[in-house]
Structures are given as structure tokens and as C-alpha cells.
């Protein structure tokens, strides 16, 4: 499935993981679990998580941490495959 197809699928997804002041380390296990049972997972980066970091940077760090593919970031939300 192409990234474009995955992005279209992600459009209607609900956010199921929220990254807060605990940072990405606090959600890596949860995201790994969700990726095992779902093709796509949508993650929201709350203001407390961002600090001086951009959502794009955090999204890439989280993708690396769980060995997932970052499909897209939009606003403060990222989609993983």
C-alpha cells in the first residue's frame, strides 16, 4: 500500500495515543502495542510535550523509538505505520 493510500486511510482515524509532559518515552510501549494490532495509529503531541521542539522532530524521534514508519505529520498530529 502506498503512503498516499495510507494517508487517505488515516484521515478518518481517531487519535489513540497522546504525548504529554512525560514525553515520547512514556508512550513508546503503548504505541508499539497499538501498531501490532492496527495498520495505522494516530498520535497527538500536546503542548506540554513539545516544549522547544517541533512536532516534526518529536514525531521522527518517536518513529525511531518504536521502529515504525512515519506516514505524515499535520499540525500537532502524526500518523504511524
C-alpha positions as CSV (number, residue, x, y, z in Angstrom):
1,X,0.0,0.0,0.0
2,X,1.4,3.4,-0.9
3,X,1.9,6.2,1.5
4,X,-0.7,8.2,-0.3
5,X,-3.2,5.4,0.3
6,X,-2.2,5.2,4.0
7,X,-2.6,9.0,4.3
8,X,-6.1,8.7,2.9
9,X,-7.0,5.9,5.3
10,X,-5.5,7.9,8.2
11,X,-7.8,10.9,7.5
12,X,-10.7,9.3,9.4
13,X,-8.7,7.8,12.2
14,X,-9.2,8.9,15.8
15,X,-6.2,9.9,17.9
16,X,-5.4,6.9,20.2
17,X,-2.1,8.0,21.7
18,X,-1.4,11.3,23.3
19,X,2.1,12.5,24.1
20,X,2.2,14.8,27.1
21,X,4.8,16.1,29.5
22,X,6.1,12.6,30.0
23,X,7.5,12.8,26.5
24,X,7.8,10.1,23.9
25,X,9.4,7.6,26.3
26,X,6.1,7.5,28.2
27,X,4.1,6.3,25.1
28,X,6.5,4.0,23.3
29,X,5.2,0.7,24.7
30,X,1.6,1.8,24.1
31,X,2.3,2.8,20.5
32,X,4.2,-0.5,19.8
33,X,1.2,-2.4,21.2
34,X,-1.3,-0.5,19.0
35,X,0.9,-0.9,15.9
36,X,0.9,-4.6,16.4
37,X,-2.9,-4.7,16.1
38,X,-3.6,-1.7,13.9
39,X,-2.1,-0.8,10.5
40,X,-2.2,2.9,11.3
41,X,-2.0,4.8,14.6
42,X,-2.6,8.5,15.0
43,X,-0.7,10.3,17.8
44,X,-1.3,13.8,19.1
45,X,1.6,15.8,20.6
46,X,0.2,18.1,23.3
47,X,1.8,21.5,24.1
48,X,3.5,20.1,27.3
49,X,5.4,17.5,25.2
50,X,6.6,20.0,22.6
51,X,8.5,22.4,24.7
52,X,11.0,24.0,22.4
53,X,10.8,21.1,20.0
54,X,8.8,20.9,16.8
55,X,6.1,18.3,16.3
56,X,8.0,17.1,13.2
57,X,11.2,16.4,15.3
58,X,9.2,14.6,18.1
59,X,7.3,12.6,15.5
60,X,10.5,11.4,13.9
61,X,12.1,10.6,17.3
62,X,9.0,8.6,18.2
63,X,9.1,6.7,14.9
64,X,12.7,5.8,15.6
65,X,11.9,4.7,19.1
66,X,9.3,2.2,18.1
67,X,10.8,1.3,14.7
68,X,7.7,2.5,12.8
69,X,7.2,4.3,9.6
70,X,6.1,8.0,10.0
71,X,3.4,8.4,7.3
72,X,2.7,12.1,7.9
73,X,2.6,14.9,10.4
74,X,-0.2,17.5,10.2
75,X,-0.4,20.2,12.8
76,X,0.4,18.5,16.1
77,X,-0.7,15.1,15.0
78,X,1.4,12.3,13.4
79,X,0.4,9.0,11.8
80,X,2.5,5.9,12.1
81,X,2.5,2.6,10.2
